[in-house]
Amino acid sequence: MYIYNITTNIDESIHDSWFEWMQEHQIPRIIKIGNFNKALMTQVLIKEEMGGITYSIQFTVKTKEILEKYFIEEEQKLLNEGQKLFGDKMGAFTTVMKVVKEFNK
């Protein structure tokens, strides 16, 4: 299993509209278009020097091939959409991780 992570810092002046857009539009769309299994949205609790509020959205996917297809066909379009809507009041970077072992209670 793989995790596609988007870490985003949001200026407080646009936080509410960004948060609503992510929940109602962008996350469901990424799940569907990217053929991801699920998403987890978390707030980063470390105070950033640059200010703002930081979130990590993690999407899980079963195979690397599905993830690579998403990168080629969709990722840049969807990231650009956020930049067009929120401009320099939003900064984001992505990370890909491979699940090595899962531990449960």
C-alpha positions in Angstrom: 0.0 0.0 0.0 1.1 3.6 -0.7 0.3 6.9 0.8 0.1 10.1 -1.2 0.4 13.0 1.2 -0.4 16.7 0.4 0.8 19.1 3.1 -0.7 22.5 2.8 -0.3 25.8 4.7 -3.3 28.1 4.5 -3.4 31.8 5.4 -6.0 32.4 8.1 -7.8 34.9 5.9 -8.9 32.2 3.4 -9.0 29.2 5.8 -12.8 28.8 6.0 -13.3 28.9 2.2 -10.3 26.6 1.6 -11.4 24.1 4.3 -15.0 23.9 2.8 -13.6 23.6 -0.7 -11.3 20.8 0.3 -14.0 18.8 2.2 -16.8 19.2 -0.3 -14.9 19.4 -3.6 -11.2 18.6 -3.8 -10.8 15.6 -1.5 -13.8 13.6 -2.9 -12.6 14.5 -6.4 -9.0 13.3 -5.8 -10.3 10.1 -4.3 -12.5 9.4 -7.4 -10.1 10.6 -10.1 -7.0 9.0 -8.5 -8.8 5.7 -7.7 -7.7 6.1 -4.0 -9.1 3.9 -1.3 -9.6 6.6 1.3 -8.3 9.9 2.6 -7.4 11.2 6.1 -7.3 14.9 6.8 -5.2 16.0 9.7 -4.2 19.4 11.2 -0.5 19.8 11.9 -0.3 21.1 15.5 3.2 22.7 15.2 3.1 26.5 15.0 4.7 27.6 11.8 7.1 30.6 11.7 5.3 31.7 8.5 2.0 31.7 10.3 -1.2 30.1 8.9 -2.7 26.8 9.6 -1.2 23.6 8.2 -3.0 20.4 7.1 -1.8 17.0 5.9 -4.2 15.1 3.7 -3.2 11.5 3.2 -4.7 9.3 0.4 -4.1 5.6 0.4 -3.8 3.5 -2.7 -3.1 -0.2 -3.3 -0.5 -0.1 -6.0 2.3 2.1 -7.2 1.0 1.8 -10.8 -2.3 3.4 -9.8 -0.4 6.2 -8.1 1.9 6.7 -11.1 -1.1 6.9 -13.5 -2.6 9.6 -11.2 0.7 11.6 -11.3 0.9 11.5 -15.1 -2.8 12.2 -15.9 -4.2 14.3 -13.0 -1.9 15.5 -10.2 -0.7 18.8 -11.7 -4.1 19.8 -12.9 -5.6 19.4 -9.4 -2.7 21.1 -7.6 -2.9 24.0 -10.1 -6.6 24.4 -9.4 -6.0 25.1 -5.7 -3.3 27.7 -6.7 -5.6 29.4 -9.1 -8.3 29.7 -6.4 -6.2 30.7 -3.4 -3.0 32.0 -4.9 -0.1 32.9 -2.6 -2.3 32.5 0.5 -1.8 28.7 0.1 1.5 26.8 -0.1 1.6 23.0 -0.7 4.0 20.1 -1.2 3.5 16.4 -1.8 5.1 13.3 -0.4 4.8 9.6 -1.4 5.3 6.9 1.2 5.3 3.1 1.0 3.6 1.3 3.9 6.2 -1.2 5.1 4.2 -2.7 7.9 0.9 -1.9 9.6 0.5 -2.4 13.3 -3.0 -2.7 14.9 -4.2 -2.9 18.5 
